[in-house]
Amino acid sequence: MARSPSFSRPSNLRSLQPAVDVLNRADAFAALRAGVEQIAALQGDLRQLLPDYLASSVEPGFIKGGVLALFAGHNALAARLRHLEPRLLADLQQRGWTVNALKIQVRPQAMKEPPPVKQARMTPVAVEALYALSESLAPSPLQAALARMSARHRRNQDRGGSGG
């Protein structure tokens, strides 16, 4: 299927202005640009005012009628944010934000990839010491767990390390 000449690529790409320049010139985007700048500034202040575990999971919304919408990643964070609400509101007002109240809502964030499962590696000497310890204990849940652990590490070493 042939492409129409009207959809062909311009021959002189340098003559095109970046989209940012177009947005900066267009009055229609002034309100959008101002809103984006406000949210960015607000997010910067929130990162400074909130503890790290909250700052990374809280996103600011717009300020409407003196009410700032804050979106927490899950219910537990929203509950913690509600406990901090009076101090946070005062701190935001002190920084010049015209906010009279906070509206805290839950907006689940995309799941982050789980960290890789850690695989403990033991030296042959450590595996033998673990086995000897399990043999020296009376039968118990601890003794059984140590025996399973030493057996698992013995199998892993047999598979990976010996060339026989």
Secondary structure, DSSP 8 states (H G I E B T S, - for coil): ----GGGS--S-GGGS--HHHHHHH-GGGHHHHHHHHHHHHHHHHHHHHS-HHHHTTEEEEEEETTEEEEEESSHHHHHHHHHHHHHHHHHHHHTT---SEEEEEE-----------------HHHHHHHHHHHHHS-SSHHHHHHHHHHHHHHHHHHHHT---
